[in-house]
Amino acid sequence: MSRFLIFILLLATCTSFAFASDPSPLQDFCVADPKSPVFVNGVVCKDPKGVQADDFLFRGLHLMGNTSNNVGSAVTPVTVAELPGLNTFGISMARIDFAPMGINPPHTHPRATEILTVIEGRILVGFVTSNPENRLITKVLEKGDVFVFPEGLIHFQKNLDHGYALALAALSSQNPGVITIANAVFGSNPDIPTDVLAKAFQTDINVVNQIQSKF
């Protein structure tokens, strides 16, 4: 094999790694400056001379989220939006609180793999593989168990107990994003046409109208 071909193969390999997650930092830190008028793919850096310790600090993850909602869960995110010091580091996390029998509805993170650790309770988790198999992979997790959800795949969690449950999630992006399936499909602005949804879900338009009214 020629040296040139070896070089091309190595370059392709490195490139695939480079674009597999958030870009790597090119300096010690790049604290996000949300007030900057400049628009970039990510967040503009503050002047390093003005960076303070508080730029790397988030307080309050010990506080329980408000789970008194229709799904019985609350997510407290710690992304670059809440913790500017995360900028360019390719990581974030979240606290997920569950009311008794509460769920974190089917959703996806378009830019991150998620690893979940159960702190309290017993939680049913699962994700669905991509088309055409759409295979459901699911497991009941106990306290101390860890489960990973592949990037971009639809997944969910459900508290199986009659007490409150708690989990911590780590994600491989400073800004993983979240698309809650029901909200996106039935609560878009403006609405997706009812005939499109009726045909997609193989149901009646009146059923679609009823569901959309809840979002």
N, C-alpha and C positions, 0 to 999 in steps of 0.2 A: 504494500500500500504506500503511495507516495506521501511525502511530508505535507504537501499541499492538501491532500484529501484528509489526512489526520487533523490538520489545522482546522479545516472546515467542520469536521465532525465535533471537535472540541468546542469550537465557536457556537455551533448549534446547541450543544448540550448546555453550555453556560447561558446562552440566551433563554433557553426554556426555563432554567432556574430563575433567571433574573425577572421574568415576567410571571412567575408562579404566585407571587404575593406582592405586598406593598413594596415600593422601591426602598433599597437600603440607604441609610443615612450616610452622608458624605462629610459629616462633622460630628462633634461630640453631641450636639443637640440642635433642634430646630423648633423652638417653642412656637406654637401656632399664634398668629396674630389675626383674630377674626375681624378686626376693624379695618384691615387693609382693603383698599378699593381694587387691588390687583386680583384678577381671577386666574387661578392656576389649577392644575390637576392635583388637588390636595389643599394645603393651607400654607400661606405665605409665612415665613419666619419673622419673628421679632428680632430686633437688634440684640445680639448676644449680651451687649453691655447693659441692657435694661432688664435682663432676665433675673428673676428672683426665685427663692426656694418655693414659694407658693405656686409658681407655675408648674411644679412637679407634684403637687399635692391635691388629693381629693379627700374630702371628709364626708362621713355619713353613711358608709356602706354597712355599718352595724345596725342602721335603722330599718325597720320593717316597712315595706311598701304597702300602699293602700289596696287591698284585694277586694274591696266591696264594689265590684263591678260585675258585668254580665258573665265574664269568663272565670272570675275567681282567681286572678293572678295579677302580679305587678312586677314589672321589670325595671330595675334601677341601673341604667347604663353608665359605664365609665369609658367613654370613647374620647376622641380628640376634642369633641364639642364640650365635654365636661372637664377634661384634663388636658390643657394645651401642651403640656410637656410630652404627651404621647406622640406628637407629630413626627412622622417619618420612622417611627419605631416598629410599625407593623403589628401592634398588639392592642388589645382592649379587653374589657371584662364586663360582667354584669351580675347583679344579684337578682335572683328570681324567687319571689315569695308566692306561695300557694295557699289559698283558703282550703278548708276541707273539701275534697273532691274537685278542687279547681283545676283548670287547664291553662297551659300556654298554647294557644291555638296553632294549627298547622301554619308554618311560615318558612321562609327561606332567607338566608344571608347571601346576597349575590357576590360578596367580595371576601368571604371568610369561611374557614373551617371552624367549628365550635367544639370545645371539649367541656363537658359538664361534670361537676362533682356534687353529689348529694351530701348536704350537711345535716339535714334533719328530715325524717319522714321516709316514705316509700313511694317512689315515683315510677310510673310507666312512661317509657320513652320509645320513640320510633322514628324511622325515616323511610322514605319511599325512593327506590332507585328510578333512574330515568327511563324514558320510553325505549323499547316497547314493553319491557318486562313489568315495570311499575311494581316491583316486589317490595312488600312491607317487611322491614327488618326491625324487630321490636324486642324490648327487654324490660323486666321489672328491676329497678335499682333500689338498693338499700343504702343506709347511711354509710358513707365512705366509698361508695362505688363511683367509678368514672366511666363515662361513655362519650364517644366522639361522633359528631355529625359531619359528614363530608360537605365540602364547600358547594353551595348552590342547591343542595337537595332539600326538598320539603321535609320538615320534621316537626315534632310536637312533644309535649310533656303533660302528664296528668298525675295529680296527687291522688293516690289510691286510699288514703287514710281519712279518718274523720277528725284529725287534728291538722294543725298547720304544718307545712313543709317548706324547706328552704334548699336552694341549690345555688352554686356559683358557676358561672360560665366564663371561659377564656376564649378569645377569638383572635384569629391570625390576621387582623387588619386593624388599623387605627380608626377606621370608619367602615365597619362591616356591612352596614345597611340592613334593613329588615323589610320584608314584604309579607304581610299577613294575608294569606290567600283569600279568606272571606272578605276582608276589607277591600282588597285590590279588585276583586271580581265584582262584588255586589255594592261596593261603596265608592267606586271611581267617580271623579268629577271632571266632565259630566258623566252620566251613567252610560255604561255599555248598552247598546240597544237590546231591548228585552227579547227580540226574536233571535238575536245571536246567542244569548245565554240560554234561551229555551232549547234551541237546537243543540248547543254544546252539551248541556246537561240532560238532554232527552226528557224534558219535562214541559209543563204547560206555562204559557206566558203569565197567567195569573199567579202561579207559584213564584215565578221570578219577581213579579211586582211585589209580592208579599215579603219576600226575602230582602229585596232592595230597600223596602220601607224601614227596615230595622237598622240600616246603616246610613 
